[in-house]
């Protein structure tokens, strides 16, 4: 078995890059169903990363149904045809059309989630949203810390829907969007842009606090349309 694995570039999402590289080997047939992956140490040496990074990558591939592992034996390639798990390939999202499609999917779900959150939120949900916005206020626009706080705000909104399936799906999709933005580095920062984005989030929060489902939907719609433009996507209406 000859694999085409190379060291990965340094960055805030090394485990994603490692998982993507292994996924590519599976997709291109160099790793076949039932094949055993190299050991953690061998993979760490090949990719030039720590074993912890490799473990995170393996855990991700396992959660996506691409591999299975057994204590004491190692990790093996799963039969993709029998896996019901949703996967979104990191490399594919570097293509503009794929990233746009993912953003559209996120929009369709999050607009509805905002309406449900306005109807079902608790005081704890509101505190989580406020905490995320406070973190965004102190982080440089477009930085890893900013994007992490942004994701936490959206997670708090979807958690307030009390719909666990919607929450799991939206967290998965939003995380793929965040990774793609980080990888592309196409979020240009400015004080005006930071102020605009924070204003959009605050309007979402205000609508959810007031329990106005229609206003929450509208505010989320406007925010996601603006977010798409800020990362270079031309989407008239998500």
N, C-alpha and C positions, 0 to 999 in steps of 0.2 A: 504494500500500500504506500504510494508516494503522494504526499500532501504538499500543497503549495501554500505554506504558511510563512508569513514574514513578521518581523517585529512591527508593533503598532506605534503610531505617533503618540506622543504624550498629550494628555488632555484630561478634562473633567469626567470623561465617560469611557475609561479604558475597557471596563468590562463589557460595555456595549460593542466596542470595536472588536474585541476578542470573540464575543458571541456571534457577531456578524460574519467574521472570517470563517469560523467553524461552520456556520449555516451555509456559507457559499460553497464550502467543500462538499457538504451534503447535497446541495442543489445541483452541483456540477458532476456528481456521481463518483467523486474520489473517495467519499465516505458513503458506504451503502448500508442499508438496513441490516442491523445485527453486528456491524463492525464495532470494535472496541476503540474508544478514543485513547490517544496517548495519555500517560499519567499526568497528574497535576504538575509535578516537577518538570516533566518534559515539555509540557505546554508553556509553563512559565518561562523556561529557558528560551524556547522558540520565539515567543512573543516579546521577550524582554520585559516582563512584568512580574509582579509578586504572585505567590500562590493564592493569596486572598482575592486578587483580581480574577484569577482563573476560576476560583470557587464561585464567585459572583456570576461569572459568565455561564458556568455549568448550571447553576441554579436557575438562571434565566432560561436557558435552553430547555431545561427539564420542565419548567412551568409552561413553556410554549408547546410542549409535546414533541420536541425535536429529538430529545434523547431520554433514556431512562438509566437509572443507576442502581447498583446493588452493593450493599455494604461488603467491603472486602474484595470485591471483584472489579469495580470501576464503572465507567460510563459507557453506554452503548447507543448506537443510532437507532431511533425508534422508527416504526413503520408509519410514515406520514399519512398514508391512505386511511389508517385506522385511528387517526388522531382528530378529535373534534375541537381541538384548541385553536383559537384564533391566533394567527401570527402576522406580523407586519415587518417585513425585512428592512433593516436599517439602510442598507445600500440602495434599495429601490426608492427610498424616500428622498434620496439626493436628486432624483429627477423631479423637475418642476410639476409635471402633471400629477404624479403620485402624491406629492406633498399637498397640492391643491385639493385633490380628492379627499385626503385625510382631514384637511382643514374643514372642508364642506361637511364631512361626517360629524366632526366635532361640533360644528355649528348647529346642525339639525338636532343633536342631542342636548346640548347645553342650553339652548333657548327654552326648550321644554322643562329642563331641570330647574331653571331659574323660576319659572312659574310655580312649579311644585314646591320649591324651597320657600317661596313667599307664603304659601298656604300651610306649610308643615314645620317651619323652623322653630327651634327652641332658643332659649336664652344662651345656652352653651354653644349652639351653632353660630349665633351672632357674635359671640365673643371670639370664636375661632376666626371668623371672617375679619373682624376688627384687628386681631393680632397679626394676621397675614398682611393686611394693608399697612399696619405700623412698620412691619419689617420691610415692605417695599419702599416706604418713605425714607428709610435710612440706607438703602442699598443703591449703588450706582445703576442707572438705567441700562438694561440689557446685559448686566453681569450675571454670573452664575447665581449669586445670592438673590438678585432681583427675580430671575426666572423661577427660582425655587419658591420664593414667597408668593409669586404670581400663581404658581401651580397649587400652593397650599390654599390660596383663596378659592380657587375653582373647586378644589377638593372639598372644602368646607361647604360650598354652595350645594354640590351634588350630594354630600352626606345629609344635608337638611331635607332632601327629598324623601328620605326613609325608604328608598328603593335600592336594595342591595345590588341587584343586577345592573341597574343604571350606574350605580357608584363604581362597581368593578370595571365596567366597560369604559366609562368616561376617564377613570384614572389611567387605564391602559392606553387609551388613545391620546390623552393629553400628555402623558409621559413621552410617547413617541414624537409628538409635535415639539416638545421642549428639547429633546435630544437632537432633532433635526435643526432647530434654530441654533443650538450651541455648535453643532458640527459645521454649519454653513457660515456662522459668524456674520449674518446679514442683518442684524438688528442694530441700526445706527442710533447712537445716543445723543440726546440734547435735552436741555432743561424744559423746553416747550413740549417735547414728546413725552417726557416723564410726567409733566403736569397734566397733559391731555389723557394719558393712560390712567393715571390715578383718579382723575375726574370721572372717567368711564366706570371704574371699579366702584367708586363712591356712589354713583347713581344706581348701580345694581344693588349695593348694600342698602341704600335708602329705601328702594322699592320693596326689598325683602323685609326690612324692618317694619314698614307700613302695612305689609301683608297684601300688597297690590300685585296680583299675578300678571295682569296685562302690562303694567309698567315695568315689572321685572323682566318679562320677555323682551320688551322693546329695548330696555337698557342693555341686556345681554346681546341682542342682535346688533345694536350699534357698536358695542365694544368689539365683538368678533369681526365685524366688517372692518373696523379701524385696525385691529390687530393684524388682519390679513394684509392690508395695505402697507403696514409698517415692516412686514417681512418680505415685501416685494410681490405679493400675490394680488392679482386684479380680479376681485370677486365683488360683483355689484351687490349681491344680497345672499348671505349665507342662509 
